[in-house]
Amino acid sequence: MRKILIVVDMQKDFIDGSLGTKEAEAIVRPVIDKIKSYRREDIFATRDTHQKDYLDTQEGKNLPVEHCIEGTEGWMIDPQIEELILPDHIFDKPTFGSAALAAKISEISSSEDIEVELVGLCTDICVISNALLLKAYMPEVRISVDSSCCAGVTPEKHEAALLTMGSCQIHVQ
């Protein structure tokens, strides 16, 4: 059984930048340790990617805080994490979930048995969105989330997202 790790949006703006939290900062080391427990070719990542017109988008009107603007320091994946991920395994995404990543992982699952584990930021927005996309693409694949390697916008929203994922048959560890 091949085990695949998805590292969601471990970017400066979500860790200690414009939308950073102490909870996000606290998971950096555990995420690095988790990544190191996987084979490099089995690690994939997402990178939240917005453009300069972010505040004019639907998301920007609902969350009016510029973040993860392509090419800026805040858009960058934490360097200790990025160096552990193959460049062609990083999926830029303009929204919460990455359909391209889900399609890629689904393609892998069509030729071999896999399990998928997710870690990263933010539990209640992008982690849950990617977990649900993966579940929609691959309803028979075991998908899990390591709650100790995730952080939400708030601790309460983190817990709510974990409960919701559990209700959707995503295993919460």
N, C-alpha and C positions, 0 to 999 in steps of 0.2 A: 504494500500500500504506500503510495507516494504521498508525502505530507507537504502541503504548500502553505506558506505564510504570506498573508497580505498585510503590509504596513501602511496604514492610512494616514496621510497628511501630517507627517511628523516634521512640520515646517516651522521656521522661526516665528512667524506671526501667530501661530497657534500655541507655541511653547512659551516664549517670553517676549513676544512682540505685541502688536496692536490688539490681539485677542487672547493673549497668553494668560495663564493662571498658574498658581503654585502647584495645583494638582497635575497640570500638564508637565511642568518642570520636573515633578517627582517621578514621572514614568519614563524619562529618557533612559536612565541606566537600565531599568528592567527590560525595556524594549530592545536595547542593544544586546543584553544578555540573551533574550529570546531569539533574536536574529542569529546570533552566533551558534544557537543549537540546531539550526537548519542548514542544509546544503545550499550554497550560494545560488545555484540554478533553480532552487525551489522557493526563492524569495521574490515577491513582487511588491510594488509600492504604488500609491497614488500621490499626486501632487495637485492640490487645489490651485487652479490657474485662472486668474482674472486679468482683464485688460484695464487700461486707463479710464474707460467709460463705466467702470464697475458701479458707481453710484447711480447711474442712469438705468441699470438693469433691474429686473423684478427683484432679484435677490438683494441688490444694493439698496433698493427702496425699503425693503423689510429689515435689512441689517445694514444700516448706514455707517459702517466702519470699513474704510478701505483696508484690504488685506490681500495677501498673496497675489499682488500685481506682478505679472510675469516680468522676470528680469531684475526685480528688486531683491534686496537682502531678505525681506520677510517672506518671499516666495521660496527661498532656498530650503531644501531638506537639511535638517541638522547634519553637519559635515561628518560626524562620527557614525551616523546612520547611513548617509548616502554612500560612503566609501564601501559599505558592506553589500550594496545592491548593484547588480549589473545595470548599466545605463539603459539598455533596451528593455528592462523589466520595470521601468518607471512610466506610469501612465498619467499624463497631464489630463485634468478634467475641469471643465468650466462650471460644473454643478456638483451636487452632493455625492452622487454615485457615478461610477464609471462603467458605462455599458460596454466599452471597448475591453476593459479588464475582465468583466464577466464573460464576454464572448471568448476571450483568450483562455481563461480558466476552463470554460465549458468545452472548448476544443481539446484541451489536454485530457479532460475527463472522458471524452469520447473514445480515447484509445488506451486508457489505463485507469485503474481504480485509484481514486485520490480522496484525501480529506483536506479541508481548508480551515485554517485558523486565522482570525483577524486580531490585530492590535492597532492602537493609535488614537487619533483625535478627529473630531470630538465624538464621543460615544453616542450622543443623542442627535447628531446630525449626519456626519459622513460615515462613521463606522456602521451605524444601523442601516443607512441607505445602501452601502455596499454589501452588507450581509444579506439584506433582503433581495437585492438584485441577484446575488450569487444563488440564493435559494430559489428564486424564480427561474433562473437559467438551468439549475441542477437540483431539482427537488429531492433526488435520491442520494445526493452526496452529503456526507456529514460535514456540517459547517459549525464552527465554534468560535467563541470570542473569549480571550483571556482578560477578564475584568481587571486584573492587577496591572495590566499593560495598556489600559485605556483611561481616558479622563474625559468628562463631559464639560459642558459650559458651566455647570454648577454640579456639586456632588449629588444634589437631588435629581437633576436631569440625567446624570449618569446612571443612577439607580433605576429610574423610570425606563430608560432605554434598555437596560439589561432585562428588566421584567418583560418588556414588549418583545425583545428578541427571543426570550425563553418561550413566550406564548406562540411564537412563529416557528418553533422547533429548531431554533438555533441554540446550540449547547453553550451555556454560560459557565465558565470555569472560574 
